[in-house]
């Protein structure tokens, strides 16, 4: 039970940190930015300049240039989840007579996700982070910059990845619920540390499931956390697609109070933001999934 408590605390901490970053990233001179700046200034006076330079080069190499490190990490994590799903969850669910199509759904999503990953990573959007048409961001997980030539593949990659995590979580949770229902454990009782008989509650049930199926419960916690994170990011990308924006444009407009309207004065740009490039929902989606022919001809040349 101690492990589950620590895992829940860790999950809450990660989600809270991500929510804080999302709230503060769009605020100019926010408390988070001022705190980070103060901490970096304090550390710069202690850490040697040579070590700072090395650390900056390493971070730039990892997060702003092409590197296969995160691709390998992505493959390892995905393989670990699917090995556990195939080795235990699939077998147990098959014995419990789950529908075969439901059990095969994560594999079908995996096939589509791998295809989108290959197309997204092998696409040539331009000189990464330097000259990329419709530059969105550099994604370390696909080892490529996201631009006009591969935005649709990244969009599908992200949503299939979210669907993979969600379906794996739902099937694993359904298996554990089925085990509890078949065992009739909810109607039983147990003897606590003081020797008193108590009715089975949720905490005891989670502890029992963790001791009986430790790998499945741990995997379930991981994919639930992954589903929440990827789901939030997928919703954000869907919002950008429907409004014909890139994450680079959104970040700059939020952080610097920019506006695409050139007639506004600097003090007015912070109070109003108007995206004049929006062509309506359908037109904005066509910008991603069917870019103009001129872009295709430029890409071929």
C-alpha positions in Angstrom: 0.0 0.0 0.0 2.9 2.3 0.6 4.0 1.9 -3.1 0.5 2.8 -4.3 0.4 5.9 -2.1 3.7 7.1 -3.4 2.6 6.4 -7.0 -0.6 8.4 -6.4 1.4 11.3 -4.9 3.8 11.2 -7.8 0.9 11.2 -10.3 -0.7 14.2 -8.6 2.6 16.0 -8.5 3.2 15.5 -12.2 -0.3 16.5 -13.2 -0.2 19.6 -11.0 3.2 20.6 -12.4 1.9 20.3 -15.9 -1.2 22.3 -15.1 0.9 25.0 -13.5 3.1 25.1 -16.6 0.1 25.4 -18.9 -1.4 28.2 -16.8 1.8 30.2 -16.5 3.3 29.6 -19.9 1.0 32.2 -21.5 1.6 34.9 -19.0 4.2 37.5 -19.7 6.7 37.9 -16.8 4.7 35.4 -14.8 5.7 34.2 -11.3 7.0 31.0 -12.8 9.2 32.8 -15.3 10.6 35.1 -12.6 11.3 32.3 -10.3 13.1 30.3 -13.0 15.1 33.3 -13.9 16.1 33.9 -10.3 17.1 30.3 -9.8 19.2 30.3 -13.0 21.0 33.4 -11.9 21.7 32.0 -8.5 23.0 28.8 -10.0 25.1 30.6 -12.6 27.1 32.2 -9.8 27.9 28.8 -8.3 28.3 26.4 -11.3 31.5 26.9 -13.3 31.1 28.6 -16.7 32.6 25.6 -18.5 30.1 23.2 -17.0 27.2 25.6 -17.8 28.4 25.6 -21.4 28.6 21.8 -21.6 25.1 21.5 -20.0 23.6 24.0 -22.5 25.1 22.1 -25.5 23.9 18.8 -24.2 20.3 20.1 -23.6 20.3 21.8 -27.0 21.5 18.5 -28.6 18.8 16.5 -26.9 15.8 18.8 -27.3 16.5 21.0 -30.4 18.4 18.7 -32.8 17.8 15.3 -34.2 18.7 12.5 -31.8 17.6 8.9 -31.6 17.7 8.8 -27.7 14.0 9.7 -27.2 13.0 7.5 -30.1 14.7 4.5 -28.4 13.1 5.5 -25.1 9.7 5.7 -26.8 10.1 2.2 -28.3 11.2 0.7 -25.0 8.2 2.1 -23.1 5.8 1.1 -25.8 7.3 -2.4 -26.0 7.1 -2.8 -22.2 3.4 -1.9 -22.1 2.6 -4.3 -25.0 4.6 -7.1 -23.6 2.7 -6.9 -20.3 -0.6 -6.5 -22.1 0.1 -9.6 -24.4 1.6 -11.7 -21.6 -1.0 -11.3 -19.0 -4.0 -9.0 -19.8 -4.8 -10.5 -23.2 -4.5 -14.1 -21.9 -6.6 -13.5 -18.8 -9.2 -11.6 -20.8 -9.4 -14.3 -23.4 -10.0 -16.9 -20.7 -12.8 -14.6 -19.4 -14.3 -14.6 -22.9 -13.8 -11.0 -23.7 -14.7 -10.2 -27.3 -11.7 -10.8 -29.6 -12.1 -7.6 -31.6 -11.9 -5.6 -28.4 -8.7 -7.4 -27.3 -7.1 -6.8 -30.8 -8.0 -3.1 -30.8 -4.7 -2.0 -29.2 -2.7 -3.9 -31.8 -4.7 -2.3 -34.6 -4.0 1.1 -33.2 -0.4 0.2 -32.8 -0.1 -0.6 -36.5 -1.6 2.7 -37.4 0.5 4.6 -34.9 3.7 3.0 -36.2 2.8 3.9 -39.8 2.1 7.6 -38.8 5.4 7.6 -36.8 7.4 6.5 -39.8 5.7 9.0 -42.2 6.2 11.8 -39.7 9.8 11.0 -38.9 10.9 10.4 -42.5 9.2 13.5 -43.9 11.4 16.4 -44.9 9.9 19.6 -43.6 13.1 21.6 -44.3 16.1 22.5 -42.3 15.0 21.6 -38.8 14.3 24.6 -36.5 15.8 26.9 -39.2 13.7 26.9 -42.4 10.5 24.9 -41.9 7.3 26.0 -43.6 4.5 26.3 -41.1 6.9 25.4 -38.3 5.1 24.0 -35.2 7.8 22.6 -33.0 10.7 20.1 -32.8 9.4 16.8 -31.5 12.0 14.6 -29.9 9.7 11.6 -29.9 9.6 11.4 -33.7 13.1 12.9 -34.1 11.9 15.6 -36.6 10.5 19.1 -36.8 6.8 19.4 -37.4 5.9 21.5 -40.3 3.5 21.6 -43.3 4.8 18.4 -44.9 4.2 16.2 -41.8 1.7 18.0 -39.6 -1.1 15.7 -40.7 1.0 12.6 -39.8 1.9 14.0 -36.4 -1.7 14.8 -35.8 -2.7 11.2 -36.5 0.3 9.9 -34.6 -0.7 11.8 -31.5 -4.3 10.7 -31.6 -3.6 7.1 -32.3 -1.0 7.1 -29.4 -3.7 8.6 -27.1 -6.2 6.0 -28.3 -3.7 3.2 -27.6 -3.1 4.3 -24.1 -6.9 4.8 -23.4 -7.9 1.4 -24.9 -5.2 -0.4 -22.9 -6.3 1.3 -19.7 -10.0 0.5 -20.3 -9.3 -3.2 -21.1 -7.0 -3.6 -18.1 -9.5 -1.9 -15.8 -12.3 -4.0 -17.2 -10.3 -7.1 -16.5 -9.6 -6.2 -12.9 -13.3 -5.2 -12.3 -14.3 -8.5 -13.8 -12.0 -10.4 -11.4 -13.5 -8.5 -8.4 -17.0 -9.2 -9.5 -16.4 -12.9 -10.2 -14.6 -13.4 -6.9 -17.4 -11.7 -4.9 -14.8 -10.0 -2.8 -16.8 -6.8 -2.3 -19.2 -8.8 -0.2 -16.5 -10.3 2.0 -14.6 -9.1 5.1 -11.0 -9.2 6.4 -9.2 -9.0 9.7 -7.2 -5.8 10.3 -4.0 -5.3 12.2 -6.0 -4.8 15.5 -7.7 -8.2 15.0 -11.1 -6.7 14.2 -13.2 -7.9 11.3 -14.0 -5.2 8.7 -15.9 -5.1 5.5 -13.8 -4.9 2.3 -13.3 -1.3 1.1 -11.7 0.3 -1.9 -8.3 0.7 -0.3 -8.1 -3.0 0.7 -9.4 -4.0 -2.7 -6.6 -2.0 -4.5 -4.0 -3.5 -2.2 -5.3 -7.0 -2.9 -5.2 -6.4 -6.6 -1.7 -4.9 -6.5 -0.4 -7.9 -4.5 -2.2 -10.4 -6.9 -1.5 -8.6 -10.2 1.3 -6.2 -9.5 2.5 -5.6 -13.1 -1.0 -5.1 -14.4 -1.9 -2.6 -11.7 1.4 -0.7 -12.3 0.8 -0.7 -16.0 -2.7 0.5 -15.5 -1.5 3.4 -13.4 1.1 4.3 -16.1 -1.3 4.2 -19.0 -4.0 6.2 -17.1 -1.4 8.9 -16.4 -0.3 8.7 -20.1 -3.9 9.0 -21.3 -4.5 12.1 -19.3 -1.3 13.8 -20.5 -1.7 12.8 -24.1 -5.4 13.6 -24.0 -4.8 17.1 -22.9 -2.1 17.6 -25.5 -4.3 16.1 -28.2 -7.1 18.5 -27.3 -4.7 21.4 -27.5 -3.5 20.3 -30.9 -7.1 19.9 -32.0 -7.8 23.5 -30.9 -4.7 24.7 -32.9 -5.9 22.8 -36.0 -9.4 24.1 -35.8 -8.1 27.7 -35.5 -5.3 27.3 -38.1 -2.5 28.0 -35.7 0.8 26.3 -34.8 2.0 25.9 -31.3 4.9 28.2 -32.2 2.5 31.0 -33.2 0.3 30.4 -30.2 3.2 30.5 -27.7 4.6 33.7 -29.2 1.2 35.4 -29.3 0.5 34.5 -25.6 3.9 35.3 -24.3 4.6 38.5 -26.1 1.1 39.8 -26.6 1.5 39.6 -30.4 -1.3 40.1 -32.9 -1.5 39.2 -36.5 -3.3 42.5 -37.1 -0.6 45.0 -38.2 -2.7 48.2 -37.5 -2.8 47.7 -33.8 -0.4 49.7 -31.6 1.9 47.8 -29.2 -0.3 48.6 -26.1 -3.4 47.4 -28.0 -1.8 44.1 -29.0 -1.7 42.8 -25.5 -5.4 43.5 -25.0 -6.6 42.0 -28.3 -5.6 39.0 -30.4 -7.1 38.3 -33.8 -6.1 35.4 -35.9 -6.8 36.6 -39.4 -5.5 33.3 -41.0 -8.5 31.3 -39.8 -10.5 30.0 -42.8 -13.3 28.3 -40.9 -13.2 24.8 -39.4 -13.2 22.9 -42.7 -10.7 25.2 -44.4 -8.4 25.1 -41.4 -8.4 21.2 -41.4 -7.7 21.2 -45.2 -4.6 23.4 -44.5 -3.2 20.4 -42.5 -4.5 17.4 -44.3 -4.5 18.8 -47.8 -1.9 21.6 -48.0 -1.9 23.9 -51.1 -0.5 22.4 -54.3 2.3 25.1 -54.3 3.7 23.6 -51.1 3.8 20.1 -52.7 5.7 21.4 -55.7 8.2 23.2 -53.5 8.7 20.1 -51.4 9.4 18.0 -54.5 11.9 20.6 -55.9 
